[in-house]
Amino acid sequence: MQTQELARGFVDPVFAAQGVFRAAMWALSRPGRPQELATDLIPPAPLSPEAAALALALCDYETPVFLDAALAAERAVGDFLRFHTGAPIVAEPGQARFAFISNPLNMLEFSEFSQGIPEFPDASVTLILQVASFVDHGFTLEGPGIKGRLGFGAAPLPEHFAARMAANRTLFPRGIDLLLAGAGQVAGLPRSVAVKEG
């Protein structure tokens, strides 16, 4: 029986993980402004290199991970994440601390994921959405980390994205945070940001 070779992780794990972690934190503190996320990872499809880099930098044995249907269908994706991060893969989205979404157009409703509790609002999920591109229009962002207003867009995104984000913001300090990853970049949309169409 042939076995598929496991895709390698970071060549320099400490240096690379620090760089990716820094990019993710800058992205969340500066909502809607994509940060460079350079990586030479070649993960198993359909996991993107950018999403894989975020996984290797952010996930560990204490952070259960949920994979959307397309990612979960590829055994090599789960093997890659378990080997390089130690993170358990969970079938229930509500149990996850990180959720990886390969096709945002078909993703679950935000309410399916953990949104924290009043005593521990940080016990919520971070959604990592794979996108193909970023633009500076489509939505208007306001909130902490943004001076005035900021135009932002990415593709693909879920239907009724602004409405989903508005409902998420009403839960603050509970709620979910989003990292959008693709095209060599990562952009953050924390629970505190207001997202409006136009």
C-alpha positions in Angstrom: 0.0 0.0 0.0 1.4 3.4 -1.0 1.5 6.2 1.6 1.3 9.8 0.7 4.3 11.8 1.8 3.4 14.4 4.5 3.9 18.0 3.3 6.7 19.8 5.2 6.1 22.6 7.6 8.2 25.7 8.2 11.9 25.4 7.3 12.7 27.7 10.3 9.7 27.0 12.6 10.5 29.6 15.3 11.4 32.5 12.9 8.5 31.7 10.5 5.9 31.3 13.2 6.9 34.6 14.8 6.5 36.4 11.5 3.1 34.9 10.7 1.9 35.5 14.3 3.0 39.2 14.0 1.2 39.6 10.7 -2.0 38.2 12.2 -1.9 40.4 15.2 -1.2 43.5 13.1 -4.1 42.5 10.9 -6.5 42.3 13.8 -5.3 45.6 15.3 -5.6 47.3 11.9 -8.9 46.0 10.6 -9.3 45.9 6.8 -5.7 46.6 6.0 -4.1 43.5 4.5 -0.7 42.6 5.9 2.0 40.7 4.0 2.0 37.0 4.8 4.9 35.5 2.9 5.2 31.7 3.1 6.8 29.0 1.0 4.5 26.3 2.4 2.9 23.9 -0.1 0.1 22.3 2.0 -2.2 19.6 0.7 -5.1 21.1 -1.3 -7.6 22.7 -0.8 -5.7 24.2 2.2 -4.1 27.4 1.0 -0.5 28.3 1.8 -1.6 31.4 3.7 -4.2 29.5 5.8 -1.6 26.7 6.5 0.9 29.3 7.7 -1.7 30.8 10.1 -2.5 27.3 11.4 1.2 26.5 12.1 1.7 29.8 13.9 -1.6 29.9 15.9 -2.7 26.4 16.6 -1.4 23.9 19.1 -2.6 20.9 21.2 -4.9 23.2 23.2 -6.8 24.7 20.3 -9.4 22.4 18.7 -9.7 23.0 15.0 -12.7 22.7 12.7 -12.4 22.1 9.0 -15.1 22.9 6.5 -16.5 20.1 4.4 -14.0 20.5 1.5 -11.0 20.5 3.9 -12.3 17.7 6.0 -12.9 15.5 2.9 -9.1 15.5 2.3 -7.4 13.2 4.8 -4.0 14.8 4.0 -5.2 18.1 5.3 -6.1 16.8 8.7 -2.8 14.7 8.8 -0.8 17.8 7.9 -2.4 20.0 10.7 -2.3 17.3 13.4 1.4 16.5 12.7 2.6 20.1 12.5 0.5 21.7 15.2 -0.7 18.9 17.5 -4.2 20.5 17.3 -7.1 18.1 17.6 -9.6 18.1 14.7 -13.2 18.4 15.9 -16.4 17.6 13.9 -18.6 20.0 15.8 -18.0 23.7 14.9 -19.0 24.9 18.3 -16.1 23.1 19.9 -13.4 24.8 17.8 -11.1 27.6 18.8 -10.0 28.0 15.1 -12.1 27.1 12.1 -10.7 26.9 8.6 -13.0 27.8 5.7 -11.8 26.9 2.2 -14.9 28.2 0.5 -16.6 31.1 2.3 -19.5 31.1 -0.1 -20.6 27.8 1.5 -19.7 28.4 5.1 -21.9 27.8 8.1 -23.7 30.6 9.9 -21.6 32.4 12.5 -24.0 31.2 15.2 -22.9 27.6 14.6 -19.5 28.5 16.1 -18.5 29.3 19.7 -19.1 33.0 20.5 -17.7 33.0 24.0 -19.6 33.5 27.2 -19.9 36.7 29.3 -17.3 35.5 31.8 -14.9 34.4 29.1 -15.6 36.3 25.9 -12.2 35.2 24.6 -13.3 31.6 24.6 -14.7 32.1 21.1 -13.6 30.9 17.7 -11.4 32.7 15.2 -12.5 32.0 11.7 -9.8 31.7 9.0 -11.4 32.3 5.6 -9.5 31.5 2.4 -9.9 34.3 -0.1 -8.5 34.9 -3.6 -8.1 38.6 -3.6 -8.5 41.9 -1.6 -9.8 45.2 -2.8 -10.4 48.6 -1.2 -14.2 48.8 -2.0 -17.4 46.9 -1.4 -17.7 47.5 2.3 -17.0 50.4 4.7 -15.4 49.6 8.0 -15.5 51.7 11.2 -14.3 51.0 14.7 -11.2 50.6 16.9 -8.0 50.7 14.9 -9.6 52.6 12.0 -9.2 56.3 11.6 -12.6 57.5 10.3 -13.8 55.0 7.7 -12.0 52.5 5.5 -13.0 50.9 2.2 -12.5 47.1 2.1 -13.4 44.1 0.1 -12.4 40.5 -0.5 -13.5 37.6 -2.6 -15.1 35.2 -2.1 -17.2 36.1 1.0 -20.4 34.6 2.4 -23.8 35.9 1.3 -25.2 38.7 3.5 -21.7 39.3 4.9 -22.4 42.8 6.2 -25.5 41.5 8.0 -23.6 38.7 9.5 -20.9 41.0 10.8 -23.4 43.5 12.2 -25.1 40.7 14.2 -21.7 39.6 15.4 -20.9 43.1 16.6 -24.0 43.3 18.7 -22.6 40.4 20.9 -19.5 42.4 21.9 -17.5 41.7 24.0 -18.5 38.2 22.9 -18.4 37.3 19.2 -16.0 35.9 16.7 -12.9 37.3 15.0 -12.1 36.7 11.3 -8.8 36.4 9.5 -9.0 36.5 5.8 -6.0 34.9 4.1 -4.9 34.8 0.5 -2.9 36.3 -2.3 0.2 36.4 0.1 -1.7 38.5 2.6 -3.9 38.4 5.7 -6.6 40.9 6.8 -8.4 41.0 10.1 -12.0 41.7 10.9 -12.3 41.6 14.7 -15.6 41.4 16.5 -15.4 45.2 17.4 -15.4 46.4 13.7 -18.6 47.7 12.1 -19.0 46.5 8.5 -21.5 48.2 6.2 -22.1 47.6 2.5 -20.9 50.3 0.1 
